[in-house]
């Protein structure tokens, strides 16, 4: 199974830490964020990676070359020249030619270990699987989802909090018919006038109207999404505790 990592962004909410390097190259207790991601996938047996780059491309490519050699994996890059003016739907669309078989798509700002990857891989092999986390309360920045007996029906940051059942944590698995269906949906979304200003979950939500999208809960597994300085502190704390 291939892994597609979306890592084109700068991470402006982390400035000035990201003034010179993209978020994916921030240090997380001795290793870059993206190195920890790839190491976790490699530990679970995955060896084929595609990384969508943008901001800080030369530094990203240098680090990815080092990671590939250190972990014995294959890493290709896809450059998104629109990273400064577009949201990540465009990054997914740029990588559509890599969506030729089963793959995991992951946001480039999640810190996690092998156990999270193995939870995902152990889920039933269905066309589309979305990793979700259940919390007592949800905030404006959460990628909120609505569920019907475990099936995703709606996804978006703007969903009313009193209708929310979980948050999508940034891991999506596409298998079989789900691969072509997702690629086609990305193409359709990018043909809309608002395409450059949308997040890729818009495509997932559109796909949910035509295809059953299954969810897998990762409750109880340590992970962190790095958006703000406080998240970076938490990620480093987790990583230190994992050593």
Residue frames as a rotation matrix with the C-alpha (Angstrom) as fourth column:
UNK 1
0.575 0.818 0.000 0.00
0.818 -0.575 0.000 0.00
0.000 0.000 -1.000 0.00
UNK 2
-0.298 -0.640 0.708 1.27
0.630 -0.689 -0.358 3.46
0.717 0.339 0.609 -0.95
UNK 3
0.147 0.296 -0.944 1.34
0.876 -0.481 -0.015 6.41
-0.459 -0.825 -0.331 1.45
UNK 4
-0.058 -0.093 0.994 0.63
0.652 -0.757 -0.032 9.92
0.756 0.646 0.105 0.15
UNK 5
-0.090 -0.091 -0.992 1.68
0.927 -0.372 -0.050 12.67
-0.365 -0.924 0.117 2.57
UNK 6
0.559 0.353 0.750 0.39
0.609 -0.789 -0.082 16.23
0.563 0.503 -0.656 2.13
UNK 7
0.298 -0.578 -0.759 3.27
0.815 -0.260 0.518 18.46
-0.497 -0.773 0.394 3.21
UNK 8
-0.020 -0.281 0.960 3.17
0.860 -0.495 -0.127 21.51
0.510 0.822 0.251 0.93
UNK 9
0.772 0.531 0.350 2.23
0.327 -0.803 0.499 24.08
0.546 -0.270 -0.793 3.55
UNK 10
-0.194 -0.825 0.531 4.37
-0.139 -0.513 -0.847 26.49
0.971 -0.238 -0.015 5.51
UNK 11
0.049 0.285 -0.957 2.43
0.918 0.365 0.156 26.33
0.393 -0.886 -0.244 8.78
UNK 12
-0.272 -0.190 0.943 1.86
0.152 -0.976 -0.152 30.07
0.950 0.102 0.295 9.20
UNK 13
0.728 0.609 0.313 0.15
-0.222 -0.223 0.949 29.62
0.648 -0.761 -0.028 12.57
UNK 14
0.746 -0.543 -0.386 3.53
0.657 0.508 0.556 28.44
-0.106 -0.669 0.736 13.87
UNK 15
0.236 -0.657 0.716 5.47
0.371 -0.620 -0.692 31.55
0.898 0.429 0.097 12.80
UNK 16
0.488 -0.618 -0.616 8.22
-0.865 -0.434 -0.251 32.52
-0.112 0.656 -0.747 13.46
UNK 17
0.052 -0.503 0.863 9.21
-0.345 0.801 0.488 28.85
-0.937 -0.323 -0.132 13.85
UNK 18
0.251 0.127 0.960 8.28
0.708 0.652 -0.272 28.21
-0.660 0.748 0.073 10.23
UNK 19
0.669 -0.045 -0.741 9.80
-0.325 -0.915 -0.238 31.37
-0.668 0.401 -0.627 8.78
UNK 20
-0.167 -0.853 -0.495 12.65
-0.935 -0.023 0.354 29.37
-0.313 0.522 -0.793 7.24
UNK 21
-0.980 -0.178 -0.091 11.39
-0.196 0.946 0.259 25.78
0.040 0.271 -0.962 7.18
UNK 22
-0.195 0.957 -0.215 8.00
-0.498 0.093 0.862 24.16
0.845 0.275 0.459 6.49
UNK 23
0.332 0.462 0.822 6.01
-0.941 0.105 0.321 22.71
0.062 -0.880 0.470 9.35
UNK 24
0.955 0.128 -0.268 6.90
-0.152 0.986 -0.068 19.15
0.255 0.106 0.961 8.33
UNK 25
0.194 -0.964 -0.183 10.58
0.320 0.238 -0.917 19.84
0.928 0.119 0.354 9.09
UNK 26
0.354 -0.031 0.935 10.08
-0.772 -0.574 0.274 21.08
0.528 -0.818 -0.227 12.65
UNK 27
-0.657 -0.688 -0.310 12.05
-0.331 0.632 -0.701 19.18
0.678 -0.357 -0.642 15.27
UNK 28
0.571 0.796 0.201 10.01
-0.627 0.266 0.732 16.71
0.529 -0.544 0.651 17.31
UNK 29
0.711 -0.354 0.608 12.34
-0.489 0.373 0.789 15.51
-0.506 -0.858 0.092 20.05
UNK 30
-0.104 -0.958 0.266 15.35
-0.302 0.285 0.910 14.97
-0.947 0.015 -0.319 17.86
UNK 31
-0.699 -0.077 0.711 13.76
0.600 0.478 0.641 14.06
-0.389 0.875 -0.288 14.53
UNK 32
-0.894 0.410 -0.178 11.75
-0.446 -0.782 0.435 16.03
0.039 0.468 0.883 11.99
UNK 33
-0.144 0.944 0.296 7.99
-0.680 0.123 -0.723 15.67
-0.719 -0.306 0.624 12.01
UNK 34
0.554 0.402 -0.729 7.94
-0.828 0.358 -0.431 14.02
0.088 0.843 0.531 8.60
UNK 35
-0.490 -0.756 -0.434 10.75
-0.612 0.653 -0.445 11.66
0.620 0.048 -0.783 9.59
UNK 36
-0.777 0.258 0.574 8.63
-0.432 0.444 -0.785 10.44
-0.457 -0.858 -0.233 12.50
UNK 37
0.305 0.933 -0.191 5.68
-0.783 0.132 -0.607 9.92
-0.541 0.335 0.771 10.16
UNK 38
0.363 -0.198 -0.911 7.63
-0.777 0.476 -0.413 7.88
0.515 0.857 0.019 7.64
UNK 39
-0.753 -0.656 0.054 9.37
-0.551 0.583 -0.597 5.88
0.361 -0.479 -0.800 10.37
UNK 40
-0.412 0.682 0.604 5.97
-0.587 0.309 -0.749 4.94
-0.697 -0.663 0.273 11.85
UNK 41
0.625 0.638 -0.450 4.64
-0.743 0.309 -0.594 3.77
-0.240 0.705 0.667 8.48
UNK 42
0.021 -0.708 -0.706 7.87
-0.732 0.469 -0.493 1.91
0.680 0.527 -0.509 7.69
UNK 43
-0.782 -0.296 0.548 7.73
-0.616 0.498 -0.611 0.14
-0.092 -0.815 -0.572 11.07
UNK 44
0.046 0.891 0.452 4.29
-0.474 0.418 -0.775 -1.13
-0.879 -0.179 0.442 10.06
UNK 45
-0.167 -0.245 0.955 5.71
0.480 0.826 0.295 -2.50
-0.861 0.508 -0.020 6.79
UNK 46
0.842 0.506 0.189 4.90
0.423 -0.400 -0.813 0.28
-0.336 0.764 -0.551 4.33
UNK 47
-0.059 -0.998 0.034 7.72
0.630 -0.010 0.776 1.22
-0.774 0.067 0.629 1.97
UNK 48
-0.436 -0.013 0.900 6.24
0.868 -0.271 0.416 3.28
0.238 0.963 0.129 -0.91
UNK 49
0.011 0.365 -0.931 5.83
0.680 -0.686 -0.260 7.01
-0.733 -0.630 -0.256 -0.23
UNK 50
-0.170 -0.006 0.985 4.77
0.781 -0.611 0.131 10.07
0.602 0.791 0.109 -2.19
UNK 51
-0.186 0.047 -0.981 5.19
0.786 -0.592 -0.178 13.46
-0.589 -0.805 0.073 -0.53
UNK 52
0.465 0.381 0.799 3.48
0.760 -0.635 -0.140 16.56
0.453 0.672 -0.585 -1.89
UNK 53
-0.310 -0.686 -0.659 5.88
0.876 -0.475 0.083 19.47
-0.369 -0.551 0.748 -1.35
UNK 54
0.650 0.466 0.600 5.53
0.643 -0.758 -0.108 23.21
0.405 0.457 -0.792 -1.74
UNK 55
0.833 -0.342 0.435 7.01
-0.475 -0.845 0.246 25.70
0.284 -0.411 -0.866 0.72
UNK 56
0.237 -0.846 0.478 10.70
-0.843 0.066 0.534 25.01
-0.483 -0.529 -0.698 1.35
UNK 57
0.938 0.263 -0.226 10.89
-0.345 0.769 -0.538 22.40
0.032 0.582 0.812 -1.40
UNK 58
0.234 -0.906 -0.353 14.72
-0.437 0.226 -0.870 22.14
0.868 0.358 -0.343 -1.57
UNK 59
-0.520 -0.423 0.742 15.02
-0.841 0.102 -0.532 21.53
0.150 -0.900 -0.409 2.18
UNK 60
0.407 0.751 0.519 12.17
-0.760 0.594 -0.264 19.05
-0.507 -0.287 0.813 2.09
UNK 61
0.849 -0.081 -0.522 13.77
-0.353 0.648 -0.675 17.09
0.393 0.757 0.522 -0.73
UNK 62
-0.199 -0.979 0.038 17.11
-0.599 0.091 -0.795 17.01
0.775 -0.181 -0.605 1.09
UNK 63
-0.412 0.104 0.905 15.47
-0.869 0.254 -0.425 15.68
-0.274 -0.961 -0.015 4.25
UNK 64
0.668 0.735 0.113 13.36
-0.647 0.649 -0.400 13.14
-0.368 0.194 0.909 2.35
UNK 65
0.465 -0.601 -0.650 16.48
-0.450 0.472 -0.758 11.79
0.763 0.645 -0.051 0.64
UNK 66
-0.582 -0.697 0.418 18.06
-0.689 0.151 -0.709 11.28
0.431 -0.700 -0.569 4.04
UNK 67
-0.066 0.666 0.743 14.92
-0.847 0.357 -0.395 9.61
-0.528 -0.655 0.540 5.43
UNK 68
0.782 0.372 -0.499 14.66
-0.607 0.636 -0.477 7.26
0.140 0.676 0.723 2.44
UNK 69
0.024 -0.874 -0.485 18.25
-0.418 0.432 -0.799 6.10
0.908 0.223 -0.355 2.88
UNK 70
-0.662 -0.328 0.674 17.94
-0.727 0.067 -0.683 5.71
0.179 -0.942 -0.282 6.65
UNK 71
-0.134 0.745 0.653 14.73
-0.688 0.404 -0.603 3.67
-0.713 -0.531 0.459 6.48
UNK 72
-0.889 -0.281 0.361 15.18
0.030 0.751 0.660 1.70
-0.457 0.598 -0.659 3.27
UNK 73
0.109 0.981 0.158 12.04
0.544 0.074 -0.836 3.12
-0.832 0.177 -0.526 1.68
UNK 74
-0.577 -0.184 0.796 11.17
0.803 -0.306 0.511 4.73
0.149 0.934 0.324 -1.67
UNK 75
0.062 0.568 -0.820 10.07
0.533 -0.714 -0.454 8.37
-0.844 -0.409 -0.348 -1.55
UNK 76
-0.454 -0.094 0.886 8.94
0.840 -0.377 0.390 10.36
0.297 0.921 0.250 -4.58
UNK 77
-0.555 0.260 -0.790 7.86
0.332 -0.801 -0.497 13.98
-0.762 -0.539 0.358 -4.48
UNK 78
-0.018 0.598 0.801 5.13
0.951 -0.237 0.198 15.92
0.308 0.766 -0.565 -6.24
UNK 79
-0.870 -0.364 -0.332 5.55
0.450 -0.862 -0.235 19.70
-0.200 -0.354 0.914 -6.22
UNK 80
0.247 0.966 0.082 2.46
0.966 -0.239 -0.094 21.83
-0.071 0.102 -0.992 -5.71
UNK 81
-0.675 -0.605 0.423 3.30
0.658 -0.753 -0.026 25.26
0.334 0.261 0.906 -7.19
UNK 82
-0.058 0.769 0.637 0.01
0.052 -0.635 0.771 26.66
0.997 0.078 -0.004 -5.88
UNK 83
-0.182 -0.001 -0.983 0.83
0.869 0.468 -0.161 26.10
0.461 -0.884 -0.084 -2.19
UNK 84
-0.905 -0.263 -0.333 0.87
0.400 -0.791 -0.463 29.82
-0.142 -0.553 0.821 -1.39
UNK 85
-0.759 0.634 -0.147 -2.54
-0.650 -0.728 0.217 30.55
0.031 0.261 0.965 -2.93
UNK 86
0.003 0.766 -0.643 -4.46
-0.527 0.547 0.650 27.29
0.850 0.337 0.406 -2.56
UNK 87
0.203 0.130 0.971 -5.69
-0.924 0.353 0.146 25.00
-0.323 -0.927 0.191 0.17
UNK 88
-0.525 -0.722 0.450 -4.87
-0.591 0.690 0.418 21.31
-0.613 -0.047 -0.789 0.23
UNK 89
0.591 0.689 0.420 -7.51
-0.013 0.528 -0.849 20.09
-0.807 0.496 0.321 -2.20
UNK 90
0.769 -0.354 -0.532 -5.03
-0.633 -0.308 -0.711 21.27
0.088 0.883 -0.461 -4.84
UNK 91
-0.286 -0.912 0.295 -2.26
-0.933 0.335 0.132 19.18
-0.220 -0.237 -0.946 -3.28
UNK 92
-0.098 0.345 0.933 -4.42
-0.101 0.930 -0.354 16.07
-0.990 -0.129 -0.057 -3.51
UNK 93
0.870 0.486 -0.080 -5.30
-0.090 -0.004 -0.996 16.90
-0.484 0.874 0.040 -7.10
UNK 94
0.366 -0.825 -0.430 -1.62
-0.929 -0.300 -0.215 17.35
0.048 0.478 -0.877 -7.98
UNK 95
-0.603 -0.635 0.483 -0.96
-0.702 0.710 0.055 13.82
-0.378 -0.306 -0.874 -6.68
UNK 96
0.403 0.900 0.167 -3.87
-0.716 0.423 -0.556 12.16
-0.571 0.104 0.814 -8.49
UNK 97
0.471 -0.269 -0.840 -1.54
-0.699 0.468 -0.541 10.38
0.538 0.842 0.032 -10.95
UNK 98
-0.700 -0.711 0.070 -0.05
-0.580 0.508 -0.636 8.54
0.417 -0.486 -0.768 -7.94
UNK 99
-0.247 0.717 0.652 -3.47
-0.738 0.297 -0.606 7.20
-0.628 -0.631 0.456 -6.98
UNK 100
-0.218 0.034 -0.975 -3.11
-0.877 0.431 0.211 4.02
0.428 0.902 -0.064 -9.02
UNK 101
-0.238 0.151 -0.960 -3.72
0.266 0.960 0.085 1.42
0.934 -0.235 -0.268 -6.32
UNK 102
0.665 0.518 -0.537 -4.62
0.625 0.006 0.780 1.17
0.407 -0.855 -0.320 -2.64
UNK 103
-0.398 -0.833 0.384 -3.18
0.398 -0.534 -0.746 4.06
0.826 -0.144 0.544 -0.63
UNK 104
0.247 0.335 -0.909 -3.25
0.948 -0.277 0.155 5.91
-0.200 -0.900 -0.386 2.66
UNK 105
0.026 -0.210 0.977 -3.47
0.378 -0.903 -0.204 9.69
0.926 0.374 0.056 2.52
UNK 106
0.304 0.010 -0.953 -2.25
0.952 -0.050 0.303 11.56
-0.045 -0.999 -0.025 5.58
UNK 107
0.941 0.000 0.337 -1.83
0.012 -0.999 -0.033 15.18
0.337 0.035 -0.941 6.56
UNK 108
0.194 -0.978 -0.079 1.79
0.424 0.156 -0.892 16.20
0.885 0.139 0.445 6.96
UNK 109
-0.293 -0.303 0.907 1.31
-0.574 -0.703 -0.420 17.63
0.765 -0.644 0.032 10.46
UNK 110
0.805 0.578 0.131 0.29
-0.474 0.494 0.729 14.54
0.357 -0.649 0.672 12.45
UNK 111
-0.413 -0.894 0.174 2.68
-0.814 0.276 -0.510 13.00
0.408 -0.353 -0.842 14.97
UNK 112
0.693 0.682 0.235 2.00
-0.721 0.661 0.208 9.34
-0.013 -0.313 0.950 15.71
UNK 113
-0.372 -0.799 0.473 3.54
-0.745 0.561 0.360 5.90
-0.553 -0.218 -0.804 16.13
UNK 114
-0.901 -0.091 -0.425 3.33
-0.344 0.746 0.571 2.49
0.265 0.660 -0.703 14.54
UNK 115
-0.794 0.605 0.058 0.33
0.404 0.598 -0.692 1.51
-0.454 -0.526 -0.719 16.70
UNK 116
-0.069 0.786 -0.615 -1.92
-0.362 -0.594 -0.718 4.05
-0.930 0.173 0.325 14.97
UNK 117
-0.372 -0.142 -0.917 -0.89
-0.928 0.056 0.368 2.80
-0.001 0.988 -0.152 11.52
UNK 118
-0.981 -0.042 -0.191 -1.53
-0.048 0.999 0.026 -0.79
0.190 0.035 -0.981 12.54
UNK 119
-0.474 0.879 -0.056 -5.00
0.162 0.025 -0.986 0.13
-0.865 -0.477 -0.154 13.85
UNK 120
0.040 0.468 -0.883 -5.81
-0.789 -0.527 -0.315 1.57
-0.613 0.709 0.349 10.43
UNK 121
-0.543 -0.353 -0.762 -4.40
-0.797 0.501 0.337 -1.37
0.263 0.790 -0.554 8.49
UNK 122
-0.979 0.176 0.098 -6.37
0.116 0.889 -0.443 -3.81
-0.165 -0.422 -0.891 10.65
UNK 123
-0.290 0.925 -0.247 -9.70
-0.517 -0.368 -0.773 -2.17
-0.805 -0.097 0.585 9.73
UNK 124
0.251 0.475 0.843 -11.95
0.447 0.716 -0.537 -4.01
-0.859 0.512 -0.033 7.24
UNK 125
-0.796 -0.601 0.069 -10.81
0.285 -0.272 0.919 -3.61
-0.534 0.751 0.388 3.63
UNK 126
0.338 0.933 0.120 -13.54
0.729 -0.179 -0.661 -1.34
-0.595 0.311 -0.741 2.26
UNK 127
0.387 -0.190 0.902 -13.37
0.821 -0.374 -0.431 1.30
0.419 0.908 0.012 -0.52
UNK 128
-0.085 -0.397 0.914 -12.90
-0.091 -0.910 -0.404 4.28
0.992 -0.117 0.041 1.81
UNK 129
0.364 0.113 -0.924 -11.93
0.871 0.311 0.381 4.40
0.331 -0.944 0.015 5.49
UNK 130
0.187 -0.256 0.949 -11.59
-0.161 -0.960 -0.227 7.55
0.969 -0.110 -0.221 7.58
UNK 131
-0.421 -0.395 -0.816 -9.79
0.748 0.357 -0.559 7.56
0.512 -0.846 0.145 10.94
UNK 132
0.231 0.583 0.779 -11.78
-0.100 -0.782 0.615 9.37
0.968 -0.221 -0.123 13.61
UNK 133
-0.811 -0.435 -0.391 -11.40
0.388 0.101 -0.916 10.35
0.438 -0.895 0.087 17.23
UNK 134
0.302 0.953 0.001 -14.21
0.532 -0.169 0.830 10.82
0.791 -0.250 -0.558 19.74
UNK 135
-0.836 -0.546 0.060 -14.02
0.290 -0.530 -0.797 13.66
0.467 -0.649 0.601 22.26
UNK 136
-0.346 0.709 -0.615 -16.26
0.843 -0.053 -0.535 15.23
-0.412 -0.703 -0.579 24.88
UNK 137
0.591 0.493 -0.638 -16.31
0.174 -0.851 -0.496 18.54
-0.788 0.182 -0.589 22.99
UNK 138
0.069 -0.506 0.860 -15.19
0.991 0.137 0.001 19.88
-0.118 0.852 0.510 19.61
UNK 139
-0.019 -0.156 -0.988 -13.76
0.238 -0.960 0.147 23.26
-0.971 -0.232 0.055 18.63
UNK 140
0.688 0.397 -0.608 -13.76
-0.372 -0.527 -0.764 25.42
-0.624 0.752 -0.215 15.52
UNK 141
-0.052 -0.817 -0.575 -10.50
-0.980 -0.068 0.186 23.99
-0.191 0.573 -0.797 14.21
UNK 142
-0.433 -0.066 0.899 -11.56
-0.174 0.985 -0.012 20.31
-0.884 -0.161 -0.438 14.38
UNK 143
-0.728 0.254 -0.637 -12.41
-0.625 0.136 0.768 18.56
0.282 0.957 0.060 11.10
UNK 144
-0.478 0.615 0.627 -15.78
-0.595 0.298 -0.746 17.46
-0.646 -0.730 0.223 12.40
UNK 145
-0.867 0.222 -0.446 -17.80
-0.244 0.592 0.768 14.51
0.435 0.775 -0.459 11.10
UNK 146
-0.034 0.904 0.426 -21.35
-0.950 0.103 -0.294 13.24
-0.309 -0.415 0.856 11.35
UNK 147
-0.924 -0.359 -0.133 -21.90
-0.380 0.904 0.198 9.49
0.049 0.234 -0.971 11.45
UNK 148
0.263 0.965 -0.003 -24.73
-0.962 0.262 0.074 7.07
0.072 -0.017 0.997 10.83
UNK 149
0.934 0.072 0.350 -24.01
-0.174 0.947 0.270 3.68
-0.312 -0.313 0.897 12.43
UNK 150
0.227 -0.955 0.192 -20.28
0.297 0.256 0.920 4.21
-0.927 -0.152 0.342 11.85
UNK 151
0.031 -0.156 0.987 -20.71
0.999 0.013 -0.029 5.46
-0.008 0.988 0.157 8.28
UNK 152
-0.687 -0.344 -0.640 -19.53
0.374 -0.923 0.094 8.99
-0.623 -0.174 0.763 7.52
UNK 153
0.224 0.840 0.494 -22.33
0.951 -0.078 -0.300 11.20
-0.214 0.537 -0.816 6.20
UNK 154
0.899 0.020 0.437 -20.91
0.150 -0.952 -0.266 14.73
0.411 0.305 -0.859 6.57
UNK 155
0.193 -0.883 -0.427 -17.45
0.961 0.083 0.263 16.21
-0.196 -0.462 0.865 7.13
UNK 156
0.158 -0.191 0.969 -16.26
0.471 -0.848 -0.244 19.79
0.868 0.495 -0.043 7.61
UNK 157
-0.787 -0.530 -0.317 -14.98
0.541 -0.344 -0.767 22.34
0.297 -0.775 0.557 10.08
UNK 158
-0.829 0.465 0.312 -18.20
-0.473 -0.879 0.052 24.34
0.299 -0.105 0.948 9.92
UNK 159
-0.263 0.770 -0.581 -20.60
0.321 0.638 0.700 21.59
0.910 -0.003 -0.415 11.01
UNK 160
0.312 0.436 0.845 -22.75
-0.657 -0.544 0.523 22.66
0.687 -0.717 0.117 14.01
UNK 161
-0.667 -0.729 0.152 -21.05
-0.608 0.415 -0.677 21.26
0.430 -0.544 -0.721 17.12
UNK 162
-0.280 0.613 0.739 -24.33
-0.758 0.331 -0.561 19.86
-0.589 -0.718 0.372 18.47
UNK 163
0.784 0.548 -0.293 -24.56
-0.606 0.571 -0.553 17.55
-0.135 0.611 0.780 15.43
UNK 164
0.085 -0.891 -0.446 -20.97
-0.842 0.175 -0.510 16.28
0.532 0.419 -0.736 15.56
UNK 165
0.964 0.261 -0.057 -20.13
-0.208 0.869 0.449 12.65
0.167 -0.421 0.892 16.37
UNK 166
0.510 -0.859 0.047 -16.32
0.675 0.433 0.598 12.66
-0.533 -0.273 0.800 16.00
UNK 167
0.546 -0.432 -0.718 -13.35
-0.599 -0.800 0.026 14.43
-0.586 0.416 -0.696 14.41
UNK 168
0.928 -0.360 0.093 -11.43
0.308 0.605 -0.735 13.23
0.208 0.711 0.672 11.37
UNK 169
0.671 -0.699 -0.247 -7.76
0.123 -0.225 0.967 13.13
-0.731 -0.679 -0.065 12.37
UNK 170
0.363 -0.524 -0.771 -6.22
-0.816 -0.578 0.008 13.33
-0.449 0.626 -0.637 8.90
UNK 171
-0.767 -0.562 0.309 -5.83
-0.363 0.778 0.513 9.66
-0.529 0.281 -0.801 7.87
UNK 172
0.387 0.873 -0.297 -7.80
-0.764 0.123 -0.634 8.32
-0.517 0.472 0.714 4.89
UNK 173
-0.624 -0.536 0.568 -7.50
-0.131 0.789 0.600 4.89
-0.770 0.300 -0.563 3.26
UNK 174
0.285 0.661 -0.694 -8.66
-0.875 -0.116 -0.470 4.30
-0.391 0.741 0.546 -0.31
UNK 175
-0.625 -0.423 0.656 -8.91
-0.190 0.897 0.398 0.77
-0.757 0.125 -0.641 -1.67
UNK 176
-0.480 0.448 0.754 -10.29
0.737 0.672 0.070 -0.85
-0.475 0.590 -0.653 -4.82
UNK 177
0.062 0.625 0.778 -13.15
0.913 -0.351 0.209 1.14
0.404 0.697 -0.592 -6.30
UNK 178
0.729 0.235 -0.643 -12.58
0.573 -0.722 0.388 3.90
-0.373 -0.651 -0.661 -3.76
UNK 179
-0.281 -0.938 -0.202 -9.30
0.561 -0.332 0.758 4.89
-0.778 0.100 0.620 -5.44
UNK 180
-0.733 0.028 0.680 -10.74
0.645 -0.287 0.708 5.85
0.215 0.958 0.192 -8.83
UNK 181
0.343 0.938 0.050 -13.86
0.837 -0.329 0.437 7.33
0.427 -0.108 -0.898 -7.23
UNK 182
0.473 -0.242 -0.847 -11.76
0.584 -0.633 0.507 9.64
-0.660 -0.735 -0.158 -5.06
UNK 183
-0.633 -0.773 0.030 -9.50
0.501 -0.380 0.777 10.72
-0.590 0.507 0.628 -7.94
UNK 184
-0.449 0.555 0.700 -12.55
0.748 -0.196 0.634 11.50
0.489 0.808 -0.327 -10.07
UNK 185
0.608 0.702 -0.371 -14.11
0.786 -0.462 0.411 13.50
0.117 -0.542 -0.832 -7.24
UNK 186
-0.012 -0.715 -0.699 -10.92
0.534 -0.595 0.600 15.53
-0.845 -0.366 0.389 -6.80
UNK 187
-0.816 -0.284 0.503 -11.00
0.572 -0.275 0.773 16.32
-0.081 0.919 0.387 -10.52
UNK 188
0.028 0.923 0.383 -14.63
0.801 -0.250 0.544 17.43
0.598 0.292 -0.747 -10.31
UNK 189
0.608 0.193 -0.770 -14.00
0.722 -0.537 0.436 19.61
-0.329 -0.821 -0.466 -7.26
UNK 190
-0.338 -0.841 -0.423 -11.01
0.483 -0.540 0.689 21.33
-0.808 0.028 0.588 -8.87
UNK 191
-0.653 0.185 0.734 -13.13
0.700 -0.221 0.679 22.20
0.288 0.958 0.015 -11.89
UNK 192
0.504 0.843 -0.187 -15.36
0.845 -0.436 0.310 24.31
0.180 -0.314 -0.932 -9.64
UNK 193
0.439 -0.319 0.840 -14.56
0.063 -0.922 -0.382 28.03
0.897 0.221 -0.384 -9.25
UNK 194
0.707 -0.102 0.700 -13.93
-0.683 -0.354 0.638 27.55
0.183 -0.930 -0.320 -5.51
UNK 195
0.847 -0.289 -0.447 -11.58
0.225 0.955 -0.192 24.60
0.482 0.062 0.874 -6.03
UNK 196
-0.092 -0.987 0.128 -8.36
0.278 -0.149 -0.949 26.39
0.956 -0.051 0.288 -5.07
UNK 197
-0.412 -0.019 0.911 -9.92
-0.690 -0.646 -0.326 27.64
0.595 -0.763 0.253 -1.83
UNK 198
0.657 0.749 0.089 -11.16
-0.653 0.506 0.564 24.29
0.378 -0.428 0.821 -0.55
UNK 199
-0.321 -0.648 0.690 -9.83
-0.864 0.499 0.066 21.61
-0.387 -0.575 -0.720 1.75
UNK 200
-0.769 -0.065 -0.636 -9.82
-0.474 0.725 0.500 18.04
0.428 0.686 -0.588 0.44
UNK 201
-0.844 0.514 0.151 -12.49
0.232 0.605 -0.762 16.85
-0.483 -0.609 -0.630 2.93
UNK 202
-0.144 0.785 -0.602 -14.92
-0.752 -0.482 -0.450 18.62
-0.643 0.388 0.660 0.59
UNK 203
-0.308 -0.039 -0.951 -14.16
-0.827 0.505 0.247 15.82
0.470 0.862 -0.188 -1.88
UNK 204
-0.978 -0.045 -0.206 -14.58
0.062 0.872 -0.486 13.19
0.201 -0.488 -0.849 0.84
UNK 205
-0.566 0.820 -0.086 -17.95
-0.147 -0.202 -0.968 14.66
-0.811 -0.535 0.235 1.79
UNK 206
-0.033 0.509 -0.860 -19.04
-0.977 -0.198 -0.080 14.67
-0.211 0.837 0.504 -1.83
UNK 207
-0.631 -0.302 -0.715 -17.91
-0.505 0.859 0.083 11.07
0.589 0.413 -0.694 -2.19
UNK 208
-0.953 0.255 0.165 -19.96
-0.017 0.496 -0.868 10.11
-0.303 -0.830 -0.468 0.88
UNK 209
-0.158 0.943 -0.292 -23.13
-0.748 -0.307 -0.588 10.97
-0.645 0.126 0.754 -1.04
UNK 210
0.387 0.263 -0.884 -22.39
-0.882 0.385 -0.271 8.20
0.269 0.884 0.381 -3.54
UNK 211
0.015 -0.540 -0.842 -20.29
-0.064 0.840 -0.540 5.67
0.998 0.062 -0.022 -1.66
UNK 212
0.941 0.262 -0.215 -20.31
0.171 0.183 0.968 4.21
0.293 -0.948 0.127 1.84
UNK 213
0.007 -0.944 0.331 -17.41
-0.310 -0.317 -0.896 5.67
0.951 -0.096 -0.295 3.81
UNK 214
0.650 0.174 -0.739 -16.47
0.503 0.631 0.591 3.63
0.569 -0.756 0.323 6.83
UNK 215
0.410 -0.531 0.741 -14.77
-0.679 -0.721 -0.140 5.04
0.609 -0.446 -0.656 9.92
UNK 216
0.302 -0.388 -0.871 -12.26
0.610 0.781 -0.136 3.50
0.733 -0.490 0.472 12.31
UNK 217
0.924 0.104 0.367 -11.84
-0.197 -0.694 0.693 4.96
0.326 -0.713 -0.621 15.80
UNK 218
0.040 -0.973 -0.227 -8.33
0.263 0.229 -0.937 5.53
0.964 -0.022 0.265 17.13
UNK 219
0.654 0.281 0.702 -9.47
-0.550 -0.460 0.696 6.30
0.519 -0.842 -0.147 20.69
UNK 220
0.934 -0.292 0.207 -6.83
-0.025 0.523 0.852 5.41
-0.357 -0.801 0.481 23.25
UNK 221
0.356 -0.838 0.413 -3.88
0.933 0.300 -0.196 5.83
0.041 0.455 0.889 20.85
UNK 222
0.235 -0.361 -0.903 -1.48
0.351 -0.834 0.425 8.73
-0.906 -0.417 -0.069 21.44
UNK 223
-0.123 -0.275 0.954 -1.19
0.981 -0.176 0.075 11.15
0.148 0.945 0.292 18.54
UNK 224
0.014 0.095 -0.995 -1.03
0.426 -0.901 -0.080 14.90
-0.905 -0.423 -0.053 17.98
UNK 225
0.441 0.126 0.888 -1.84
0.869 -0.305 -0.389 17.33
0.222 0.944 -0.245 15.20
UNK 226
-0.316 -0.685 -0.656 0.61
0.768 -0.591 0.247 20.23
-0.557 -0.425 0.713 15.08
UNK 227
0.329 0.492 0.806 -1.14
0.835 -0.551 -0.004 23.48
0.442 0.674 -0.592 14.18
UNK 228
0.781 0.019 0.624 -0.15
-0.216 -0.930 0.298 25.87
0.586 -0.368 -0.722 16.98
UNK 229
-0.203 -0.944 0.261 2.86
-0.622 -0.081 -0.779 26.31
0.756 -0.320 -0.570 19.30
UNK 230
-0.039 0.236 0.971 1.01
-0.947 0.302 -0.112 24.54
-0.320 -0.924 0.211 22.12
UNK 231
0.931 0.362 -0.043 0.53
-0.349 0.853 -0.388 21.54
-0.103 0.376 0.921 19.81
UNK 232
0.377 -0.877 -0.298 4.25
-0.315 0.182 -0.931 21.47
0.871 0.445 -0.208 19.13
UNK 233
-0.367 -0.461 0.808 4.91
-0.903 -0.034 -0.429 21.27
0.225 -0.887 -0.404 22.86
UNK 234
0.425 0.614 0.666 2.47
-0.725 0.671 -0.156 18.38
-0.542 -0.416 0.730 23.18
UNK 235
0.901 -0.114 -0.418 4.00
-0.260 0.628 -0.733 16.56
0.346 0.770 0.537 20.21
UNK 236
-0.060 -0.998 0.021 7.47
-0.520 0.014 -0.854 16.84
0.852 -0.062 -0.520 21.72
UNK 237
-0.218 0.070 0.973 6.16
-0.954 0.193 -0.228 15.60
-0.203 -0.979 0.024 25.06
UNK 238
0.810 0.555 0.189 4.57
-0.483 0.815 -0.321 12.57
-0.332 0.169 0.928 23.40
UNK 239
0.679 -0.589 -0.438 7.70
-0.244 0.383 -0.891 11.83
0.693 0.712 0.116 21.38
UNK 240
-0.295 -0.801 0.520 9.89
-0.799 -0.092 -0.594 12.04
0.524 -0.591 -0.613 24.49
UNK 241
0.037 0.404 0.914 7.60
-0.859 0.480 -0.177 9.58
-0.510 -0.779 0.365 26.29
UNK 242
0.916 0.356 -0.184 7.80
-0.395 0.723 -0.567 7.15
-0.069 0.592 0.803 23.33
UNK 243
0.232 -0.917 -0.326 11.58
-0.719 0.064 -0.692 6.86
0.655 0.395 -0.644 23.35
